[in-house]
Amino acid sequence: MAESIMAVTSSTWDNEVLKSDGLVMVDFWAAWCGPCRIIAPTVEEIAGEYAGRLKVAKLNTDENPDVASRYKIMGIPTLLFFKGGEKLDQIVGAVPKPQLKAKIEALLSK
């Protein structure tokens, strides 16, 4: 995992995501998930490009099913966007980088 991406767990979720200042993007993934592996390099690129403006985290749904259940994650990869402890938006599936960047830009401008 890139140094600009933080791994979050059930025990660190509140502090690292909900209590975080600014926009947070969380990648819900699992090791066995093919589309998760496809989108992982894009998530890493985004983390580098938006360093200082966007916090990027990854949550393994197999290891932290309670958090995935709380947000009704039905398919992975799912990217959730949070600000001020509130879920703002989500993207389900491996999407192209331009689509992901457009979503981030829109949320950063709010």
C-alpha positions in Angstrom: 0.0 0.0 0.0 1.3 3.5 -0.9 2.5 5.6 2.0 -0.2 8.2 1.2 -2.9 5.6 1.8 -4.0 4.6 5.3 -5.4 1.2 6.3 -8.4 1.6 8.5 -10.1 -1.0 10.7 -13.1 -1.2 12.9 -11.1 0.1 15.8 -9.6 3.1 14.0 -12.7 4.0 11.8 -14.2 6.8 14.0 -10.9 8.6 14.6 -9.4 8.2 11.1 -12.6 8.7 9.0 -15.5 10.2 10.9 -13.5 12.6 13.0 -11.2 13.6 10.2 -11.1 17.2 8.9 -11.7 17.6 5.2 -12.7 15.1 2.6 -12.0 11.4 3.1 -12.2 8.6 0.4 -12.5 5.1 1.7 -11.9 2.1 -0.6 -13.8 -0.9 0.6 -11.9 -4.0 -0.8 -11.0 -7.6 -0.2 -7.9 -9.6 -1.2 -9.9 -12.1 -3.4 -11.7 -9.3 -5.4 -10.5 -8.9 -9.0 -12.0 -5.5 -9.6 -10.5 -4.3 -6.3 -7.0 -5.1 -7.7 -7.9 -3.4 -11.0 -8.8 -0.1 -9.3 -6.0 -0.2 -6.6 -3.4 1.6 -8.8 -5.9 4.3 -9.6 -6.6 4.8 -5.9 -2.9 5.1 -5.2 -2.4 7.6 -8.0 -5.4 9.7 -6.7 -3.8 9.6 -3.2 -0.6 11.0 -4.5 -2.2 13.6 -6.7 -4.6 14.9 -4.0 -2.2 14.7 -1.1 -3.0 17.4 1.4 -6.5 17.9 0.0 -8.0 14.4 0.2 -7.4 11.7 2.8 -7.4 8.2 1.2 -8.0 5.1 3.3 -8.6 1.4 2.5 -10.8 -0.9 4.6 -10.6 -4.7 4.1 -14.3 -5.9 4.2 -13.3 -9.5 5.2 -11.4 -8.3 8.2 -13.9 -5.5 9.2 -17.4 -6.7 8.3 -19.1 -4.6 10.9 -18.1 -1.3 9.2 -19.0 -2.7 5.7 -22.4 -3.8 7.2 -23.0 -0.4 8.8 -22.7 1.3 5.4 -24.6 -1.4 3.6 -21.7 -2.3 1.3 -23.2 -4.9 -1.1 -20.4 -5.0 -3.7 -16.8 -4.2 -3.8 -14.9 -2.2 -4.7 -17.0 0.5 -3.2 -15.5 4.0 -2.6 -17.3 6.1 0.0 -16.7 9.8 0.5 -17.0 11.4 4.0 -16.7 14.9 5.3 -17.4 16.0 8.8 -18.4 12.5 9.8 -21.1 12.4 7.2 -21.2 10.1 4.1 -21.5 12.4 1.1 -21.4 10.1 -1.8 -20.2 6.7 -3.2 -19.0 4.9 -6.3 -19.5 1.2 -6.7 -17.2 -0.8 -9.0 -13.9 -0.2 -10.8 -14.4 3.1 -12.5 -12.1 5.0 -14.9 -9.7 7.5 -13.3 -11.4 10.5 -15.0 -14.7 9.6 -13.5 -13.2 9.3 -10.1 -11.4 12.6 -10.4 -14.5 14.3 -11.5 -16.3 13.1 -8.4 -13.5 14.2 -6.1 -13.3 17.6 -7.7 -17.0 18.1 -7.3 -16.9 17.1 -3.6 -13.8 19.3 -2.9 -15.6 22.3 -4.3 -18.5 22.0 -1.9 
